[in-house]
């Protein structure tokens, strides 16, 4: 039997067999086609993804119903350090690995860098809006309805919805 090198392990908190991390990109979910299959009803079919980038593991929620937590804090994406506790739905694991770099871990994305409306896809970043306003109406993307009467009333309403109140 050939011995496969592991890139780390997920060790179940409370006991159980460690889950070896055998590839640098792993899909975790309930489906048998996932790299790591966790067959529990509260795990989504494609729950999250682990990726080894520049020596460090990153976990990213894939829009799952019950989310992920790192060290008890719910997140969408997070860099994992050795010893961190990762919860996939309610299933807790200790992250065990040795970073293969001397570089410090990457910084996590600031969750407050974008507004909730942008995160939900209901508003665009200001720079995208400004660029779009600079285009003539005929050059605007086709996925956006063009004003039928030549006015930008819809844009004004969307602007009011996206306004964060710092007038």
C-alpha positions, -999 to 999 in steps of 0.1 A, spaced: 0 0 0 14 34 -10 17 60 17 2 93 7 17 125 22 -8 145 42 -9 183 42 -26 183 76 -55 168 95 -89 177 108 -91 161 142 -127 157 155 -131 175 189 -145 149 213 -129 119 196 -130 101 163 -106 93 135 -85 123 121 -94 132 86 -63 136 64 -60 166 41 -45 150 10 -49 177 -16 -43 214 -16 -79 221 -25 -107 202 -8 -145 203 -12 -163 194 20 -199 185 21 -226 158 24 -223 144 -11 -202 113 -17 -185 132 -46 -169 156 -22 -132 153 -13 -143 150 24 -178 136 28 -195 144 61 -228 125 60 -249 145 85 -283 162 77 -271 196 89 -241 196 64 -249 211 30 -242 191 -2 -213 214 -9 -207 231 24 -172 246 23 -138 245 7 -104 242 22 -75 255 2 -38 255 10 -23 288 -3 13 299 2 17 275 31 -15 283 50 -50 268 49 -80 289 41 -116 278 47 -144 293 27 -182 288 32 -199 279 -1 -233 295 8 -241 266 32 -273 266 52 -256 262 86 -223 280 80 -188 277 93 -171 290 124 -135 294 133 -127 295 170 -164 300 177 -169 330 154 -191 326 123 -173 337 91 -175 334 53 -138 329 48 -109 327 72 -72 318 73 -66 289 96 -36 286 119 -25 253 135 -47 246 165 -77 266 153 -111 251 159 -132 248 128 -169 242 130 -187 229 99 -223 233 109 -222 219 145 -193 195 138 -161 207 155 -125 199 143 -90 210 154 -69 221 125 -35 203 127 -8 212 102 27 228 99 28 258 76 55 252 50 67 288 49 85 312 71 61 340 60 35 353 84 -1 342 77 -21 363 52 -44 389 66 -81 380 67 -105 401 46 -121 429 66 -158 419 69 -168 455 72 -149 466 40 -181 461 20 -217 471 30 -243 445 37 -262 456 6 -231 449 -15 -225 416 2 -261 406 -6 -257 417 -42 -282 445 -38 -257 474 -43 -225 479 -62 -193 495 -50 -192 532 -56 -163 529 -81 -184 505 -102 -213 529 -102 -192 559 -111 -176 541 -140 -210 530 -152 -224 566 -150 -195 578 -171 -206 555 -200 -232 567 -224 -265 548 -220 -259 528 -252 -225 515 -238 -239 504 -205 -240 466 -198 -269 448 -214 -277 429 -181 -291 462 -168 -325 475 -180 -322 508 -198 -346 535 -187 -376 534 -210 -383 572 -208 -347 584 -209 -345 593 -172 -324 577 -145 -352 574 -119 -343 538 -113 -307 548 -106 -318 574 -81 -339 549 -62 -310 524 -62 -287 552 -50 -310 560 -21 -312 523 -11 -274 520 -12 -268 553 6 -253 547 39 -264 580 53 -231 600 55 -245 631 39 
